[in-house]
Amino acid sequence: MTESEDLPVVEVGPVAHGGHCVARLDGQVVFVRHTLPGETVRVRITDRTSRFLRADAVEVLEPSPDRVEPPCPYAGDCGGCDFQHVDPAAQRRLLGTVVSEQLQRLAGIERDVEVEELSPVLGWRTRTTYTTDRHGRTGLRRHRSHEVVDVERCLIAHPGLAEVPALSWDPGPVEAVVSSTGERLVVTDSRVPRDLALDGLVDSNGHRRAGRAHVREHVSGHDFRVSGSGFWQVHPQAAATLSDAVLAGAQVGVGDHVADLYAGVGLFTAFLADAVGETGRVVSVEGDPGGHRDARRNLHHLEQVRLLKAPVERSLRDGSTLGALDGRCDVVVLDPPRTGAKKAVPDLARLGARRLVYVACDPAALARDVAALQERGYRLDSLRAFALFPMTHHVECVAVLVST
């Protein structure tokens, strides 16, 4: 008998939020990675808690028809991807199931969700954080681990970042960025080797930031400066796709007053300003100092825009958001961090906007906040979901809520 034959066998149930599927072993819930609903797999337990187990599928005894050979040789070892073993169309179905399940469980909303495809499904990640271990090997972390997997090339990383893992750094994170205009930078707290001979990647001092201090992004006629490791969508098609979806959902008219919350460097603000025209008003609220500085540079030419540097929750609570809109708010756009907008929801509802457009990268946080907004006079009108992170369990949603 081989070592693997000593391991338990489970029948795999539905997909769950987080890149794993649910199974049961001796009556206990097991969250299993590297598998698919309906499969029979042999598993290795990787973690135990009082409520559930975590496991990796190490042998597939009865495969799903949606299973494919992973294109990446590090699949199952590196923690960067969840679904390399899943056909891309099936990946989107799994993501849609996850969004639907979170809406039903947390908000009581029954809704089928179709996740829209973005291409490419490989070579898309324009911002990637690598890690260097104490031996100078640069790679990516294992799932739920600080251990570094030595990666020669990450297949979901943009081709412009392909050479970064070959560099020799001090231990620590190394964030590599390539913009839509082809500009590149590397941000690190480590020291960059002085003898590194790569044009455009290393500054003269060999410290902290290699290449430019910022990059320029171009989206549908607008240019945006993004400094260092500031927030920007990582898929090349994401910024334009989300901007179009937000504008379609917001239904902003000339003269409207709009609040753009968690606005970052001003991506949505710029297009909302175009829509409201010179007689309208858009207030762009961002608490991160770097994001606010970039927004000032990106939006300074738009006289209908007001900028607030403040945490969104505080700006709503103290009335500064509504004050910047001259006391009237027709539409709200919000793009909160992964944790959602839980603390902002009560004051957000009191703005009295006719429409809320909520951009969410976590379906559980979105469903929780939708439930809270339903209690405050809003209903979910429409929802679009996008596969902005192919090969991973992450999914982006644009939800439109209307006042009842």
C-alpha positions in Angstrom: 0.0 0.0 0.0 1.4 3.5 -0.9 1.4 6.4 1.4 -1.4 8.1 -0.4 -3.6 5.0 -0.1 -3.6 5.6 3.7 -5.2 8.9 3.3 -9.0 9.4 3.5 -11.4 9.5 0.6 -14.2 12.1 0.4 -17.0 12.9 -2.0 -16.9 16.6 -2.9 -19.9 18.8 -2.5 -20.6 22.4 -3.6 -18.1 25.2 -4.1 -17.6 27.6 -1.2 -16.4 31.1 -0.9 -12.6 31.1 -0.7 -11.4 28.8 -3.5 -12.3 25.4 -2.0 -15.2 23.0 -2.0 -17.1 21.4 0.9 -16.9 17.8 1.8 -17.5 15.7 4.9 -15.3 13.3 6.7 -16.7 11.3 9.6 -19.5 13.9 9.9 -17.1 16.8 10.1 -17.0 19.6 7.5 -13.9 19.6 5.3 -12.9 22.6 3.1 -10.9 21.0 0.2 -8.7 22.8 -2.3 -7.7 21.6 -5.8 -11.0 19.8 -6.4 -14.4 20.3 -8.0 -18.0 19.6 -7.1 -19.0 16.0 -7.7 -15.5 14.6 -7.6 -14.2 11.7 -5.4 -10.8 12.6 -4.1 -8.2 11.4 -1.7 -7.2 14.2 0.7 -4.4 15.2 3.0 -5.6 17.2 6.1 -3.7 20.4 6.4 -5.4 22.1 9.3 -7.8 21.3 12.1 -10.1 23.5 14.1 -12.9 22.7 16.5 -15.5 23.5 13.7 -14.0 22.2 10.5 -11.0 20.7 8.7 -8.9 22.1 5.8 -7.5 19.7 3.2 -5.8 19.4 -0.1 -6.9 16.9 -2.8 -3.8 14.8 -3.5 -5.4 12.2 -5.8 -8.5 12.4 -8.0 -10.3 9.1 -8.1 -13.4 10.3 -10.0 -12.8 13.5 -11.9 -15.3 16.2 -12.9 -15.8 16.8 -16.7 -14.8 20.4 -15.9 -11.3 19.3 -14.8 -8.4 20.2 -17.1 -4.6 19.9 -16.9 -3.3 23.0 -15.1 -1.3 25.2 -17.5 1.0 26.2 -14.7 3.7 23.8 -13.3 3.4 25.3 -9.8 -0.4 24.7 -9.5 -1.2 23.0 -6.3 2.0 24.2 -4.8 2.0 28.0 -5.1 -0.9 29.7 -3.3 -1.5 32.4 -5.9 -4.2 30.5 -7.9 -7.2 28.4 -6.9 -8.6 27.1 -10.2 -5.8 26.3 -12.5 -7.3 22.8 -12.7 -10.7 24.1 -13.8 -11.9 24.9 -17.4 -12.2 28.7 -17.6 -16.0 28.6 -18.4 -16.5 26.3 -15.4 -14.5 28.8 -13.3 -17.0 31.5 -14.1 -19.9 29.2 -13.2 -18.3 28.4 -9.9 -17.9 32.1 -9.2 -21.5 32.8 -10.1 -22.6 30.0 -7.7 -20.6 31.6 -4.9 -22.1 35.1 -5.5 -25.6 33.6 -5.6 -25.1 31.6 -2.4 -23.8 34.6 -0.5 -26.7 36.8 -1.6 -29.2 34.1 -0.6 -27.5 33.3 2.7 -26.8 36.8 3.9 -29.4 39.0 2.2 -32.2 36.5 1.5 -32.1 37.3 -2.2 -32.6 34.5 -4.7 -30.7 35.4 -7.9 -28.9 33.5 -10.6 -25.6 35.2 -11.3 -23.7 34.9 -14.6 -20.1 36.0 -14.4 -18.9 37.8 -17.5 -15.6 36.8 -19.1 -12.6 39.1 -19.5 -9.5 38.1 -21.5 -6.8 37.2 -21.3 -7.1 34.4 -18.7 -3.3 34.1 -18.4 -0.7 36.9 -18.4 -3.2 39.4 -17.0 -1.9 40.4 -13.6 -0.3 43.8 -14.0 0.5 44.2 -10.3 2.2 41.2 -8.5 3.8 41.0 -5.1 6.6 38.5 -5.0 8.5 37.4 -1.9 12.2 36.8 -1.4 13.4 34.4 1.2 16.6 34.5 3.2 18.4 32.5 0.5 17.7 35.2 -2.1 15.1 33.1 -3.9 12.2 35.2 -5.2 8.8 33.5 -5.7 5.3 33.3 -4.3 4.0 32.1 -1.0 2.3 28.7 -0.5 -1.4 28.8 0.5 -1.8 30.0 4.1 2.0 29.9 4.6 5.0 32.1 4.8 7.1 29.5 2.9 8.2 30.8 -0.5 7.8 28.7 -3.7 10.7 29.4 -6.0 8.8 30.4 -9.2 10.7 30.9 -12.5 7.7 32.5 -14.1 4.2 33.2 -12.9 1.8 32.4 -15.8 -0.9 34.9 -14.6 1.6 37.7 -14.3 1.7 40.2 -17.2 4.6 39.5 -19.6 6.1 42.8 -18.6 6.8 41.4 -15.2 8.3 38.1 -16.3 11.9 39.0 -15.4 11.2 40.1 -11.8 11.5 36.6 -10.2 15.0 36.3 -11.6 16.3 39.3 -9.6 18.2 38.9 -6.4 16.8 40.9 -3.5 17.1 41.0 0.3 14.4 39.1 2.1 11.0 40.8 1.9 8.2 41.7 -0.5 8.8 42.9 -4.0 5.9 44.5 -5.8 6.2 44.7 -9.6 4.0 47.0 -11.6 3.4 47.4 -15.4 0.9 50.0 -16.6 -1.4 50.1 -19.6 1.0 52.6 -21.2 3.9 50.2 -20.7 5.6 52.0 -17.8 7.1 49.8 -15.1 8.2 50.1 -11.5 9.3 47.9 -8.6 8.5 48.8 -5.0 10.3 47.1 -2.2 11.5 47.7 1.4 14.6 45.7 0.6 17.8 46.9 -1.0 18.0 46.6 -4.8 21.3 45.2 -6.1 23.5 48.0 -7.4 24.9 46.0 -10.3 21.4 45.1 -11.7 21.6 45.9 -15.4 17.9 46.3 -16.4 17.0 49.6 -18.0 14.1 51.4 -16.4 13.9 49.2 -13.3 16.6 50.5 -11.0 17.2 54.0 -9.6 20.7 55.4 -9.0 20.7 54.8 -5.3 19.5 51.2 -5.5 17.0 51.7 -2.7 13.3 50.9 -2.1 11.8 51.9 -5.4 13.2 50.8 -8.8 12.2 52.6 -11.9 9.6 55.4 -11.9 8.0 56.8 -8.7 4.6 56.4 -10.5 3.0 55.0 -13.6 0.5 56.4 -16.0 -2.7 54.5 -16.8 -4.9 55.4 -19.8 -8.6 54.5 -19.8 -11.1 55.6 -22.5 -9.7 59.0 -23.1 -8.6 59.8 -19.5 -5.1 59.5 -18.1 -4.4 58.6 -14.4 -1.3 58.9 -12.4 -0.8 56.1 -9.9 2.0 56.4 -7.4 4.2 53.5 -6.2 2.0 50.7 -4.9 -1.2 52.7 -4.9 -4.4 50.9 -5.7 -5.3 50.2 -9.3 -7.2 47.3 -10.8 -4.8 44.5 -11.8 -6.5 43.1 -15.0 -5.7 45.2 -18.1 -9.4 45.3 -19.1 -10.7 45.9 -15.6 -10.6 49.7 -15.3 -12.6 50.3 -18.6 -15.0 47.4 -17.9 -15.9 48.6 -14.4 -16.1 52.3 -15.5 -18.6 51.3 -18.2 -20.6 49.2 -15.7 -20.7 51.9 -13.1 -21.9 54.6 -15.5 -24.5 52.2 -16.9 -25.8 51.4 -13.4 -25.6 55.0 -12.1 -27.8 56.5 -14.9 -26.3 59.9 -14.1 -27.7 62.9 -15.9 -26.4 66.4 -16.6 -26.7 68.5 -13.5 -26.7 65.6 -11.0 -24.8 65.6 -7.7 -22.8 62.5 -7.2 -20.8 61.1 -4.3 -17.8 58.9 -5.3 -16.7 57.1 -2.1 -13.5 55.2 -1.6 -12.6 56.9 -4.8 -8.8 56.1 -4.9 -7.0 58.0 -7.7 -10.2 59.2 -9.3 -11.0 56.5 -11.9 -14.8 56.6 -11.5 -14.9 60.3 -10.6 -13.5 61.4 -14.0 -16.2 59.6 -15.9 -18.9 60.7 -13.5 -17.7 64.3 -14.0 -18.1 63.9 -17.7 -21.7 62.6 -17.2 -22.9 65.4 -14.9 -21.3 68.1 -17.0 -20.4 71.6 -15.9 -23.7 72.2 -14.1 -23.3 69.1 -12.0 -21.2 68.2 -9.0 -19.1 65.1 -8.0 -17.4 64.8 -4.6 -14.5 62.3 -4.6 -13.8 61.0 -1.1 -10.6 59.1 -0.3 -8.8 58.6 3.0 -5.5 57.3 1.8 -3.0 60.3 1.5 -1.2 58.8 -1.6 -4.5 58.1 -3.4 -5.8 61.6 -2.6 -2.6 63.2 -3.9 -2.9 61.3 -7.2 -6.6 62.2 -7.5 -5.7 65.9 -7.1 -3.3 65.6 -10.1 -5.7 63.5 -12.1 -8.8 65.6 -11.6 -7.6 69.2 -11.2 -8.9 70.2 -14.6 -12.5 69.2 -13.7 -14.2 72.2 -12.1 -17.3 70.2 -11.2 -15.2 67.9 -8.9 -14.6 68.5 -5.2 -12.0 66.4 -3.4 -12.2 65.3 0.2 -9.2 63.7 2.0 -10.9 61.9 4.8 -12.0 58.4 5.8 -15.4 57.8 4.1 -17.1 56.9 7.4 -16.1 60.1 9.0 -17.0 62.3 6.0 -20.5 60.8 6.0 -20.9 61.1 9.7 -19.8 64.7 10.0 -21.7 65.9 7.0 -18.7 66.9 4.9 -19.6 64.7 2.0 -23.1 66.2 1.8 -21.8 69.7 2.4 -19.4 69.3 -0.6 -22.5 68.4 -2.7 -24.3 71.6 -1.5 -26.7 69.5 0.5 -28.0 67.3 -2.3 -27.0 63.8 -3.4 -28.7 62.1 -6.3 -26.4 59.1 -6.9 -23.7 57.4 -4.8 -20.9 55.2 -6.2 -18.8 53.3 -3.7 -15.8 51.0 -4.2 -14.8 49.9 -0.6 -12.0 47.7 0.4 -12.4 43.9 0.7 -14.0 44.3 4.1 -16.9 46.2 2.7 -18.7 49.3 3.9 -20.4 48.0 7.0 -19.6 51.1 9.2 -20.6 53.5 6.5 -24.0 52.0 5.7 -26.2 53.8 8.2 -24.9 57.3 7.2 -24.7 56.3 3.6 -28.5 55.6 3.5 -29.2 59.0 5.1 -27.7 60.7 2.0 -31.1 60.0 0.3 -29.6 59.1 -3.1 -32.0 57.6 -5.6 -29.4 55.1 -6.7 -26.4 53.4 -5.1 -23.8 51.7 -7.3 -21.7 49.4 -5.2 -18.4 47.9 -6.6 -17.4 44.9 -4.6 -14.4 42.5 -4.7 -15.8 40.3 -1.9 -19.3 38.7 -2.4 -19.8 38.1 1.3 -19.1 41.7 2.3 -21.4 42.8 -0.6 -24.3 40.6 0.5 -24.0 41.7 4.1 -24.1 45.4 3.1 -26.9 44.8 0.7 -28.9 43.2 3.5 -28.3 46.3 5.7 -29.3 48.7 3.0 -32.5 46.7 2.3 -33.4 47.5 6.0 -32.8 51.2 5.2 -35.1 51.6 2.2 -33.1 50.3 -0.7 -33.6 47.2 -2.9 -31.2 45.4 -5.2 -32.1 46.3 -8.7 -29.4 44.7 -10.8 -26.0 42.9 -10.4 -23.2 42.2 -12.8 -20.2 40.0 -12.0 -16.9 39.9 -13.8 -14.1 37.4 -13.8 -11.4 40.0 -13.3 -9.0 37.5 -11.6 -9.0 34.4 -13.8 -7.6 31.2 -12.2 -8.4 32.5 -8.7 -11.5 32.5 -6.5 -11.9 36.3 -6.6 -14.8 37.9 -8.5 -15.8 41.6 -8.9 -19.4 42.7 -8.7 -21.2 45.9 -9.6 -24.5 46.0 -7.7 -27.2 48.7 -8.3 -29.6 49.5 -5.5 -32.5 51.8 -5.9 -34.5 53.8 -3.3 -37.9 52.3 -2.5 
